[in-house]
Amino acid sequence: MFFRKKKEVKPEIFTEESCPACGVKSRRKFEDGDYVFKPATVCKNCSSPNTIISAVYGEYPPETHKN
Ligand SMILES: [Zn+2]
């Protein structure tokens, strides 16, 4: 038995990391265990190890139109 796919589109979850040292923000796909203010990875811009997750949010993909 199949579930019929409705038109409902699930939002894609993104995690935003920000670096307090240089102010750079980067966005990546959400991973399990991510939460706001969690220490994040090393900054790609200035190599500061003090980056944190500043936001987690869902975003709907752009709507695709049927032909
Ligand atoms: Zn930085």
N, CA, C, O and the ligand as a Tripos MOL2 file, in Angstrom:
@<TRIPOS>MOLECULE
protein
  269   267    68     0     0
PROTEIN
NO_CHARGES

@<TRIPOS>ATOM
      1 N           0.8330   -1.2040    0.0000 N.3       1 MET1
      2 CA          0.0000    0.0000    0.0000 C.3       1 MET1
      3 C           0.8620    1.2460    0.0000 C.2       1 MET1
      4 O           1.8200    1.3770    0.7620 O.2       1 MET1
      5 N           0.4910    2.1400   -0.8670 N.am      2 PHE2
      6 CA          1.2820    3.3570   -0.9820 C.3       2 PHE2
      7 C           0.5410    4.5570   -0.3950 C.2       2 PHE2
      8 O          -0.6830    4.6630   -0.4660 O.2       2 PHE2
      9 N           1.3010    5.4130    0.1610 N.am      3 PHE3
     10 CA          0.7170    6.6810    0.5810 C.3       3 PHE3
     11 C           0.7390    7.6150   -0.6080 C.2       3 PHE3
     12 O           1.7650    7.7820   -1.2680 O.2       3 PHE3
     13 N          -0.3630    8.2010   -0.8650 N.am      4 ARG4
     14 CA         -0.3580    9.1320   -1.9880 C.3       4 ARG4
     15 C           0.3340   10.4090   -1.5880 C.2       4 ARG4
     16 O           0.0490   10.9960   -0.5440 O.2       4 ARG4
     17 N           1.2270   10.8170   -2.4180 N.am      5 LYS5
     18 CA          1.9590   12.0360   -2.1020 C.3       5 LYS5
     19 C           1.0820   13.2440   -2.3360 C.2       5 LYS5
     20 O           0.6030   13.5060   -3.4400 O.2       5 LYS5
     21 N           0.8940   13.9600   -1.2610 N.am      6 LYS6
     22 CA          0.1060   15.1770   -1.4080 C.3       6 LYS6
     23 C           0.9960   16.2970   -1.8930 C.2       6 LYS6
     24 O           2.2090   16.1460   -2.0390 O.2       6 LYS6
     25 N           0.3650   17.4100   -2.1340 N.am      7 LYS7
     26 CA          1.1390   18.5390   -2.6410 C.3       7 LYS7
     27 C           1.9760   19.2030   -1.5550 C.2       7 LYS7
     28 O           2.7620   20.1160   -1.8100 O.2       7 LYS7
     29 N           1.7810   18.7200   -0.3610 N.am      8 GLU8
     30 CA          2.4830   19.2940    0.7770 C.3       8 GLU8
     31 C           3.9970   19.1460    0.6120 C.2       8 GLU8
     32 O           4.5020   18.0590    0.3300 O.2       8 GLU8
     33 N           4.6870   20.2250    0.7870 N.am      9 VAL9
     34 CA          6.1430   20.1920    0.6610 C.3       9 VAL9
     35 C           6.7530   20.4570    2.0230 C.2       9 VAL9
     36 O           6.3820   21.4050    2.7150 O.2       9 VAL9
     37 N           7.6690   19.6280    2.3870 N.am     10 LYS10
     38 CA          8.3140   19.8330    3.6810 C.3      10 LYS10
     39 C           9.4340   20.8480    3.5500 C.2      10 LYS10
     40 O          10.1630   20.8690    2.5580 O.2      10 LYS10
     41 N           9.5580   21.6820    4.5600 N.am     11 PRO11
     42 CA         10.6480   22.6580    4.4820 C.3      11 PRO11
     43 C          11.9890   21.9790    4.7070 C.2      11 PRO11
     44 O          12.0950   20.9870    5.4280 O.2      11 PRO11
     45 N          12.9770   22.5250    4.0890 N.am     12 GLU12
     46 CA         14.3380   22.0600    4.3030 C.3      12 GLU12
     47 C          14.8640   22.7740    5.5360 C.2      12 GLU12
     48 O          14.6690   23.9800    5.6930 O.2      12 GLU12
     49 N          15.5280   22.0350    6.4070 N.am     13 ILE13
     50 CA         16.0240   22.6560    7.6290 C.3      13 ILE13
     51 C          17.4850   23.0550    7.4500 C.2      13 ILE13
     52 O          18.3250   22.2660    7.0180 O.2      13 ILE13
     53 N          17.7480   24.2960    7.7950 N.am     14 PHE14
     54 CA         19.1150   24.8010    7.6990 C.3      14 PHE14
     55 C          19.6220   25.2260    9.0600 C.2      14 PHE14
     56 O          18.8500   25.6000    9.9430 O.2      14 PHE14
     57 N          20.9140   25.1640    9.2110 N.am     15 THR15
     58 CA         21.5750   25.6330   10.4130 C.3      15 THR15
     59 C          22.4840   26.7860   10.0220 C.2      15 THR15
     60 O          23.2690   26.6840    9.0780 O.2      15 THR15
     61 N          22.3700   27.8620   10.7460 N.am     16 GLU16
     62 CA         23.2240   29.0130   10.4700 C.3      16 GLU16
     63 C          24.2670   29.1260   11.5660 C.2      16 GLU16
     64 O          23.9470   29.2000   12.7520 O.2      16 GLU16
     65 N          25.5080   29.1390   11.1480 N.am     17 GLU17
     66 CA         26.5980   29.2910   12.0980 C.3      17 GLU17
     67 C          27.1530   30.7010   11.9680 C.2      17 GLU17
     68 O          27.2900   31.2240   10.8620 O.2      17 GLU17
     69 N          27.4650   31.3030   13.0860 N.am     18 SER18
     70 CA         28.0670   32.6200   12.9700 C.3      18 SER18
     71 C          29.3030   32.7020   13.8400 C.2      18 SER18
     72 O          29.4020   32.0780   14.8970 O.2      18 SER18
     73 N          30.2410   33.4970   13.3520 N.am     19 CYS19
     74 CA         31.5320   33.6360   14.0070 C.3      19 CYS19
     75 C          31.5920   35.0010   14.6780 C.2      19 CYS19
     76 O          31.5340   36.0240   13.9950 O.2      19 CYS19
     77 N          31.7060   35.0340   15.9920 N.am     20 PRO20
     78 CA         31.7560   36.3260   16.6800 C.3      20 PRO20
     79 C          33.0610   37.0680   16.4230 C.2      20 PRO20
     80 O          33.1300   38.2830   16.6070 O.2      20 PRO20
     81 N          34.0730   36.3650   16.0090 N.am     21 ALA21
     82 CA         35.3700   37.0030   15.7970 C.3      21 ALA21
     83 C          35.3860   37.8550   14.5300 C.2      21 ALA21
     84 O          35.8770   38.9840   14.5500 O.2      21 ALA21
     85 N          34.8610   37.3300   13.4400 N.am     22 CYS22
     86 CA         34.9240   38.0710   12.1860 C.3      22 CYS22
     87 C          33.5360   38.4020   11.6350 C.2      22 CYS22
     88 O          33.4120   39.1260   10.6480 O.2      22 CYS22
     89 N          32.5050   37.8740   12.2720 N.am     23 GLY23
     90 CA         31.1510   38.2270   11.8530 C.3      23 GLY23
     91 C          30.6100   37.4400   10.6830 C.2      23 GLY23
     92 O          29.4950   37.6880   10.2240 O.2      23 GLY23
     93 N          31.3780   36.5100   10.2050 N.am     24 VAL24
     94 CA         30.9210   35.7340    9.0530 C.3      24 VAL24
     95 C          29.8370   34.7470    9.4730 C.2      24 VAL24
     96 O          29.9310   34.0810   10.5050 O.2      24 VAL24
     97 N          28.8090   34.6780    8.6360 N.am     25 LYS25
     98 CA         27.7660   33.6910    8.8740 C.3      25 LYS25
     99 C          27.7740   32.6990    7.7380 C.2      25 LYS25
    100 O          27.9420   33.0570    6.5720 O.2      25 LYS25
    101 N          27.5920   31.4620    8.0940 N.am     26 SER26
    102 CA         27.5170   30.4650    7.0350 C.3      26 SER26
    103 C          26.3270   29.5610    7.2920 C.2      26 SER26
    104 O          25.8980   29.3730    8.4310 O.2      26 SER26
    105 N          25.8120   29.0170    6.2280 N.am     27 ARG27
    106 CA         24.6270   28.2030    6.3200 C.3      27 ARG27
    107 C          24.9270   26.8070    5.8050 C.2      27 ARG27
    108 O          25.5940   26.6280    4.7860 O.2      27 ARG27
    109 N          24.4330   25.8520    6.5130 N.am     28 ARG28
    110 CA         24.5910   24.4770    6.0430 C.3      28 ARG28
    111 C          23.3180   23.7240    6.3540 C.2      28 ARG28
    112 O          22.4170   24.2430    7.0120 O.2      28 ARG28
    113 N          23.2540   22.5210    5.8860 N.am     29 LYS29
    114 CA         22.0690   21.7170    6.1710 C.3      29 LYS29
    115 C          22.0570   21.3070    7.6370 C.2      29 LYS29
    116 O          23.0930   21.0380    8.2440 O.2      29 LYS29
    117 N          20.8590   21.2700    8.1750 N.am     30 PHE30
    118 CA         20.6870   20.8710    9.5600 C.3      30 PHE30
    119 C          21.1610   19.4450    9.7800 C.2      30 PHE30
    120 O          20.9120   18.5500    8.9730 O.2      30 PHE30
    121 N          21.8460   19.2660   10.8850 N.am     31 GLU31
    122 CA         22.2420   17.9150   11.2590 C.3      31 GLU31
    123 C          21.6620   17.5870   12.6220 C.2      31 GLU31
    124 O          21.4090   18.4760   13.4350 O.2      31 GLU31
    125 N          21.4590   16.3190   12.8570 N.am     32 ASP32
    126 CA         20.9160   15.8830   14.1460 C.3      32 ASP32
    127 C          21.7470   16.4310   15.2930 C.2      32 ASP32
    128 O          22.9760   16.3630   15.2710 O.2      32 ASP32
    129 N          21.0750   16.9690   16.2810 N.am     33 GLY33
    130 CA         21.7820   17.4640   17.4580 C.3      33 GLY33
    131 C          22.0950   18.9430   17.3930 C.2      33 GLY33
    132 O          22.5930   19.5200   18.3590 O.2      33 GLY33
    133 N          21.8070   19.5600   16.2580 N.am     34 ASP34
    134 CA         22.0450   20.9940   16.1540 C.3      34 ASP34
    135 C          21.0170   21.7600   16.9840 C.2      34 ASP34
    136 O          19.8370   21.4120   17.0130 O.2      34 ASP34
    137 N          21.4750   22.7810   17.6380 N.am     35 TYR35
    138 CA         20.5550   23.6770   18.3360 C.3      35 TYR35
    139 C          21.2160   25.0360   18.4600 C.2      35 TYR35
    140 O          22.4370   25.1650   18.3620 O.2      35 TYR35
    141 N          20.3910   26.0440   18.6780 N.am     36 VAL36
    142 CA         20.9000   27.4090   18.7460 C.3      36 VAL36
    143 C          21.8180   27.5660   19.9600 C.2      36 VAL36
    144 O          21.5300   27.0860   21.0560 O.2      36 VAL36
    145 N          22.9090   28.2430   19.7210 N.am     37 PHE37
    146 CA         23.9710   28.5050   20.7070 C.3      37 PHE37
    147 C          24.8910   27.3130   20.9430 C.2      37 PHE37
    148 O          25.7610   27.3500   21.8140 O.2      37 PHE37
    149 N          24.6960   26.2810   20.1790 N.am     38 LYS38
    150 CA         25.6280   25.1630   20.2670 C.3      38 LYS38
    151 C          26.9560   25.5890   19.6490 C.2      38 LYS38
    152 O          26.9640   26.2210   18.5920 O.2      38 LYS38
    153 N          28.0600   25.2610   20.2770 N.am     39 PRO39
    154 CA         29.3550   25.5680   19.6490 C.3      39 PRO39
    155 C          29.4580   24.8770   18.2990 C.2      39 PRO39
    156 O          29.1600   23.6900   18.1660 O.2      39 PRO39
    157 N          29.8790   25.6270   17.3190 N.am     40 ALA40
    158 CA         29.9160   25.0870   15.9670 C.3      40 ALA40
    159 C          31.3540   24.7900   15.5560 C.2      40 ALA40
    160 O          32.2670   24.7390   16.3800 O.2      40 ALA40
    161 N          31.5120   24.6030   14.2810 N.am     41 THR41
    162 CA         32.8340   24.2260   13.7910 C.3      41 THR41
    163 C          33.7510   25.4450   13.6860 C.2      41 THR41
    164 O          33.3310   26.5800   13.9050 O.2      41 THR41
    165 N          34.9720   25.1890   13.3570 N.am     42 VAL42
    166 CA         35.9450   26.2650   13.1970 C.3      42 VAL42
    167 C          35.5390   27.1590   12.0340 C.2      42 VAL42
    168 O          35.0890   26.6790   10.9940 O.2      42 VAL42
    169 N          35.7020   28.4510   12.2210 N.am     43 CYS43
    170 CA         35.3320   29.4010   11.1840 C.3      43 CYS43
    171 C          36.1840   29.1970    9.9380 C.2      43 CYS43
    172 O          37.4080   29.0930   10.0050 O.2      43 CYS43
    173 N          35.4920   29.1410    8.7930 N.am     44 LYS44
    174 CA         36.2230   28.9370    7.5420 C.3      44 LYS44
    175 C          36.9540   30.1940    7.1170 C.2      44 LYS44
    176 O          37.8960   30.1470    6.3260 O.2      44 LYS44
    177 N          36.5110   31.3040    7.6460 N.am     45 ASN45
    178 CA         37.0850   32.5790    7.2350 C.3      45 ASN45
    179 C          38.3240   32.9440    8.0490 C.2      45 ASN45
    180 O          39.3600   33.2930    7.4830 O.2      45 ASN45
    181 N          38.2160   32.8650    9.3780 N.am     46 CYS46
    182 CA         39.3220   33.3390   10.2100 C.3      46 CYS46
    183 C          39.8840   32.2510   11.1250 C.2      46 CYS46
    184 O          40.7810   32.5140   11.9270 O.2      46 CYS46
    185 N          39.3650   31.0450   11.0070 N.am     47 SER47
    186 CA         39.8350   29.8960   11.7820 C.3      47 SER47
    187 C          39.5730   30.0090   13.2770 C.2      47 SER47
    188 O          40.1530   29.2680   14.0710 O.2      47 SER47
    189 N          38.7060   30.9290   13.6590 N.am     48 SER48
    190 CA         38.3470   31.0230   15.0700 C.3      48 SER48
    191 C          37.5720   29.7760   15.4840 C.2      48 SER48
    192 O          36.6660   29.3390   14.7740 O.2      48 SER48
    193 N          37.9280   29.2070   16.6300 N.am     49 PRO49
    194 CA         37.1970   28.0160   17.0740 C.3      49 PRO49
    195 C          35.9580   28.3530   17.8890 C.2      49 PRO49
    196 O          35.3390   27.4620   18.4710 O.2      49 PRO49
    197 N          35.5940   29.6170   17.9370 N.am     50 ASN50
    198 CA         34.4990   30.0350   18.8230 C.3      50 ASN50
    199 C          33.1750   30.2710   18.1130 C.2      50 ASN50
    200 O          32.3100   30.9770   18.6310 O.2      50 ASN50
    201 N          33.0130   29.7000   16.9580 N.am     51 THR51
    202 CA         31.7470   29.9100   16.2560 C.3      51 THR51
    203 C          30.6090   29.1860   16.9710 C.2      51 THR51
    204 O          30.8030   28.1500   17.6080 O.2      51 THR51
    205 N          29.4430   29.7530   16.8470 N.am     52 ILE52
    206 CA         28.2600   29.1240   17.4270 C.3      52 ILE52
    207 C          27.1530   29.0340   16.3850 C.2      52 ILE52
    208 O          27.1630   29.7290   15.3690 O.2      52 ILE52
    209 N          26.2120   28.1660   16.6700 N.am     53 ILE53
    210 CA         25.0160   28.1110   15.8350 C.3      53 ILE53
    211 C          24.1090   29.2510   16.2590 C.2      53 ILE53
    212 O          23.6820   29.3150   17.4120 O.2      53 ILE53
    213 N          23.8190   30.1340   15.3450 N.am     54 SER54
    214 CA         23.0320   31.3100   15.6940 C.3      54 SER54
    215 C          21.5720   31.1620   15.3180 C.2      54 SER54
    216 O          20.7260   31.9040   15.8160 O.2      54 SER54
    217 N          21.2720   30.2330   14.4610 N.am     55 ALA55
    218 CA         19.8750   30.0590   14.0630 C.3      55 ALA55
    219 C          19.6770   28.6850   13.4380 C.2      55 ALA55
    220 O          20.5710   28.1160   12.8100 O.2      55 ALA55
    221 N          18.4870   28.1900   13.6360 N.am     56 VAL56
    222 CA         18.0600   26.9690   12.9460 C.3      56 VAL56
    223 C          16.6950   27.2810   12.3730 C.2      56 VAL56
    224 O          15.7940   27.6980   13.1000 O.2      56 VAL56
    225 N          16.5350   27.0820   11.0760 N.am     57 TYR57
    226 CA         15.2550   27.4450   10.4980 C.3      57 TYR57
    227 C          14.9110   26.5740    9.3040 C.2      57 TYR57
    228 O          15.7750   25.9720    8.6660 O.2      57 TYR57
    229 N          13.6460   26.5320    9.0350 N.am     58 GLY58
    230 CA         13.1730   25.7720    7.8870 C.3      58 GLY58
    231 C          12.8930   26.6960    6.7280 C.2      58 GLY58
    232 O          12.4610   27.8340    6.9090 O.2      58 GLY58
    233 N          13.1410   26.2000    5.5520 N.am     59 GLU59
    234 CA         12.9090   27.0260    4.3670 C.3      59 GLU59
    235 C          12.2590   26.1500    3.3030 C.2      59 GLU59
    236 O          12.7090   25.0400    3.0210 O.2      59 GLU59
    237 N          11.2040   26.6750    2.7310 N.am     60 TYR60
    238 CA         10.5430   25.9080    1.6940 C.3      60 TYR60
    239 C          11.2850   26.0690    0.3830 C.2      60 TYR60
    240 O          11.7040   27.1720    0.0300 O.2      60 TYR60
    241 N          11.4440   24.9990   -0.3220 N.am     61 PRO61
    242 CA         12.0820   25.1060   -1.6270 C.3      61 PRO61
    243 C          11.2140   25.9090   -2.5600 C.2      61 PRO61
    244 O           9.9970   25.9520   -2.3820 O.2      61 PRO61
    245 N          11.8030   26.5470   -3.5480 N.am     62 PRO62
    246 CA         11.0000   27.3280   -4.4860 C.3      62 PRO62
    247 C           9.9790   26.4350   -5.1690 C.2      62 PRO62
    248 O          10.2640   25.2870   -5.5100 O.2      62 PRO62
    249 N           8.8240   26.9610   -5.3560 N.am     63 GLU63
    250 CA          7.7680   26.1190   -5.8950 C.3      63 GLU63
    251 C           8.0410   25.7410   -7.3420 C.2      63 GLU63
    252 O           8.4540   26.5620   -8.1610 O.2      63 GLU63
    253 N           7.8010   24.4960   -7.6200 N.am     64 THR64
    254 CA          7.9980   24.0430   -8.9890 C.3      64 THR64
    255 C           6.6460   23.9780   -9.6860 C.2      64 THR64
    256 O           5.6570   23.5130   -9.1210 O.2      64 THR64
    257 N           6.6290   24.4340  -10.8720 N.am     65 HIS65
    258 CA          5.3710   24.4840  -11.6070 C.3      65 HIS65
    259 C           5.2760   23.3200  -12.5690 C.2      65 HIS65
    260 O           6.2340   22.9380  -13.2400 O.2      65 HIS65
    261 N           4.0950   22.7880  -12.6010 N.am     66 LYS66
    262 CA          3.8860   21.6900  -13.5430 C.3      66 LYS66
    263 C           3.6290   22.2490  -14.9370 C.2      66 LYS66
    264 O           3.0780   23.3360  -15.1120 O.2      66 LYS66
    265 N           4.0390   21.4810  -15.8930 N.am     67 ASN67
    266 CA          3.7940   21.9160  -17.2580 C.3      67 ASN67
    267 C           2.4270   21.4160  -17.7420 C.2      67 ASN67
    268 O           2.0390   21.6840  -18.8790 O.2      67 ASN67
    269 ZN         35.5430   34.0100   11.6840 Zn       68 ZN68
@<TRIPOS>BOND
     1     1     2 1
     2     2     3 1
     3     3     4 2
     4     3     5 am
     5     5     6 1
     6     6     7 1
     7     7     8 2
     8     7     9 am
     9     9    10 1
    10    10    11 1
    11    11    12 2
    12    11    13 am
    13    13    14 1
    14    14    15 1
    15    15    16 2
    16    15    17 am
    17    17    18 1
    18    18    19 1
    19    19    20 2
    20    19    21 am
    21    21    22 1
    22    22    23 1
    23    23    24 2
    24    23    25 am
    25    25    26 1
    26    26    27 1
    27    27    28 2
    28    27    29 am
    29    29    30 1
    30    30    31 1
    31    31    32 2
    32    31    33 am
    33    33    34 1
    34    34    35 1
    35    35    36 2
    36    35    37 am
    37    37    38 1
    38    38    39 1
    39    39    40 2
    40    39    41 am
    41    41    42 1
    42    42    43 1
    43    43    44 2
    44    43    45 am
    45    45    46 1
    46    46    47 1
    47    47    48 2
    48    47    49 am
    49    49    50 1
    50    50    51 1
    51    51    52 2
    52    51    53 am
    53    53    54 1
    54    54    55 1
    55    55    56 2
    56    55    57 am
    57    57    58 1
    58    58    59 1
    59    59    60 2
    60    59    61 am
    61    61    62 1
    62    62    63 1
    63    63    64 2
    64    63    65 am
    65    65    66 1
    66    66    67 1
    67    67    68 2
    68    67    69 am
    69    69    70 1
    70    70    71 1
    71    71    72 2
    72    71    73 am
    73    73    74 1
    74    74    75 1
    75    75    76 2
    76    75    77 am
    77    77    78 1
    78    78    79 1
    79    79    80 2
    80    79    81 am
    81    81    82 1
    82    82    83 1
    83    83    84 2
    84    83    85 am
    85    85    86 1
    86    86    87 1
    87    87    88 2
    88    87    89 am
    89    89    90 1
    90    90    91 1
    91    91    92 2
    92    91    93 am
    93    93    94 1
    94    94    95 1
    95    95    96 2
    96    95    97 am
    97    97    98 1
    98    98    99 1
    99    99   100 2
   100    99   101 am
   101   101   102 1
   102   102   103 1
   103   103   104 2
   104   103   105 am
   105   105   106 1
   106   106   107 1
   107   107   108 2
   108   107   109 am
   109   109   110 1
   110   110   111 1
   111   111   112 2
   112   111   113 am
   113   113   114 1
   114   114   115 1
   115   115   116 2
   116   115   117 am
   117   117   118 1
   118   118   119 1
   119   119   120 2
   120   119   121 am
   121   121   122 1
   122   122   123 1
   123   123   124 2
   124   123   125 am
   125   125   126 1
   126   126   127 1
   127   127   128 2
   128   127   129 am
   129   129   130 1
   130   130   131 1
   131   131   132 2
   132   131   133 am
   133   133   134 1
   134   134   135 1
   135   135   136 2
   136   135   137 am
   137   137   138 1
   138   138   139 1
   139   139   140 2
   140   139   141 am
   141   141   142 1
   142   142   143 1
   143   143   144 2
   144   143   145 am
   145   145   146 1
   146   146   147 1
   147   147   148 2
   148   147   149 am
   149   149   150 1
   150   150   151 1
   151   151   152 2
   152   151   153 am
   153   153   154 1
   154   154   155 1
   155   155   156 2
   156   155   157 am
   157   157   158 1
   158   158   159 1
   159   159   160 2
   160   159   161 am
   161   161   162 1
   162   162   163 1
   163   163   164 2
   164   163   165 am
   165   165   166 1
   166   166   167 1
   167   167   168 2
   168   167   169 am
   169   169   170 1
   170   170   171 1
   171   171   172 2
   172   171   173 am
   173   173   174 1
   174   174   175 1
   175   175   176 2
   176   175   177 am
   177   177   178 1
   178   178   179 1
   179   179   180 2
   180   179   181 am
   181   181   182 1
   182   182   183 1
   183   183   184 2
   184   183   185 am
   185   185   186 1
   186   186   187 1
   187   187   188 2
   188   187   189 am
   189   189   190 1
   190   190   191 1
   191   191   192 2
   192   191   193 am
   193   193   194 1
   194   194   195 1
   195   195   196 2
   196   195   197 am
   197   197   198 1
   198   198   199 1
   199   199   200 2
   200   199   201 am
   201   201   202 1
   202   202   203 1
   203   203   204 2
   204   203   205 am
   205   205   206 1
   206   206   207 1
   207   207   208 2
   208   207   209 am
   209   209   210 1
   210   210   211 1
   211   211   212 2
   212   211   213 am
   213   213   214 1
   214   214   215 1
   215   215   216 2
   216   215   217 am
   217   217   218 1
   218   218   219 1
   219   219   220 2
   220   219   221 am
   221   221   222 1
   222   222   223 1
   223   223   224 2
   224   223   225 am
   225   225   226 1
   226   226   227 1
   227   227   228 2
   228   227   229 am
   229   229   230 1
   230   230   231 1
   231   231   232 2
   232   231   233 am
   233   233   234 1
   234   234   235 1
   235   235   236 2
   236   235   237 am
   237   237   238 1
   238   238   239 1
   239   239   240 2
   240   239   241 am
   241   241   242 1
   242   242   243 1
   243   243   244 2
   244   243   245 am
   245   245   246 1
   246   246   247 1
   247   247   248 2
   248   247   249 am
   249   249   250 1
   250   250   251 1
   251   251   252 2
   252   251   253 am
   253   253   254 1
   254   254   255 1
   255   255   256 2
   256   255   257 am
   257   257   258 1
   258   258   259 1
   259   259   260 2
   260   259   261 am
   261   261   262 1
   262   262   263 1
   263   263   264 2
   264   263   265 am
   265   265   266 1
   266   266   267 1
   267   267   268 2
@<TRIPOS>SUBSTRUCTURE
     1 MET1         2 RESIDUE 1 A MET
     2 PHE2         6 RESIDUE 1 A PHE
     3 PHE3        10 RESIDUE 1 A PHE
     4 ARG4        14 RESIDUE 1 A ARG
     5 LYS5        18 RESIDUE 1 A LYS
     6 LYS6        22 RESIDUE 1 A LYS
     7 LYS7        26 RESIDUE 1 A LYS
     8 GLU8        30 RESIDUE 1 A GLU
     9 VAL9        34 RESIDUE 1 A VAL
    10 LYS10       38 RESIDUE 1 A LYS
    11 PRO11       42 RESIDUE 1 A PRO
    12 GLU12       46 RESIDUE 1 A GLU
    13 ILE13       50 RESIDUE 1 A ILE
    14 PHE14       54 RESIDUE 1 A PHE
    15 THR15       58 RESIDUE 1 A THR
    16 GLU16       62 RESIDUE 1 A GLU
    17 GLU17       66 RESIDUE 1 A GLU
    18 SER18       70 RESIDUE 1 A SER
    19 CYS19       74 RESIDUE 1 A CYS
    20 PRO20       78 RESIDUE 1 A PRO
    21 ALA21       82 RESIDUE 1 A ALA
    22 CYS22       86 RESIDUE 1 A CYS
    23 GLY23       90 RESIDUE 1 A GLY
    24 VAL24       94 RESIDUE 1 A VAL
    25 LYS25       98 RESIDUE 1 A LYS
    26 SER26      102 RESIDUE 1 A SER
    27 ARG27      106 RESIDUE 1 A ARG
    28 ARG28      110 RESIDUE 1 A ARG
    29 LYS29      114 RESIDUE 1 A LYS
    30 PHE30      118 RESIDUE 1 A PHE
    31 GLU31      122 RESIDUE 1 A GLU
    32 ASP32      126 RESIDUE 1 A ASP
    33 GLY33      130 RESIDUE 1 A GLY
    34 ASP34      134 RESIDUE 1 A ASP
    35 TYR35      138 RESIDUE 1 A TYR
    36 VAL36      142 RESIDUE 1 A VAL
    37 PHE37      146 RESIDUE 1 A PHE
    38 LYS38      150 RESIDUE 1 A LYS
    39 PRO39      154 RESIDUE 1 A PRO
    40 ALA40      158 RESIDUE 1 A ALA
    41 THR41      162 RESIDUE 1 A THR
    42 VAL42      166 RESIDUE 1 A VAL
    43 CYS43      170 RESIDUE 1 A CYS
    44 LYS44      174 RESIDUE 1 A LYS
    45 ASN45      178 RESIDUE 1 A ASN
    46 CYS46      182 RESIDUE 1 A CYS
    47 SER47      186 RESIDUE 1 A SER
    48 SER48      190 RESIDUE 1 A SER
    49 PRO49      194 RESIDUE 1 A PRO
    50 ASN50      198 RESIDUE 1 A ASN
    51 THR51      202 RESIDUE 1 A THR
    52 ILE52      206 RESIDUE 1 A ILE
    53 ILE53      210 RESIDUE 1 A ILE
    54 SER54      214 RESIDUE 1 A SER
    55 ALA55      218 RESIDUE 1 A ALA
    56 VAL56      222 RESIDUE 1 A VAL
    57 TYR57      226 RESIDUE 1 A TYR
    58 GLY58      230 RESIDUE 1 A GLY
    59 GLU59      234 RESIDUE 1 A GLU
    60 TYR60      238 RESIDUE 1 A TYR
    61 PRO61      242 RESIDUE 1 A PRO
    62 PRO62      246 RESIDUE 1 A PRO
    63 GLU63      250 RESIDUE 1 A GLU
    64 THR64      254 RESIDUE 1 A THR
    65 HIS65      258 RESIDUE 1 A HIS
    66 LYS66      262 RESIDUE 1 A LYS
    67 ASN67      266 RESIDUE 1 A ASN
    68 ZN68       269 GROUP 0 **** ****
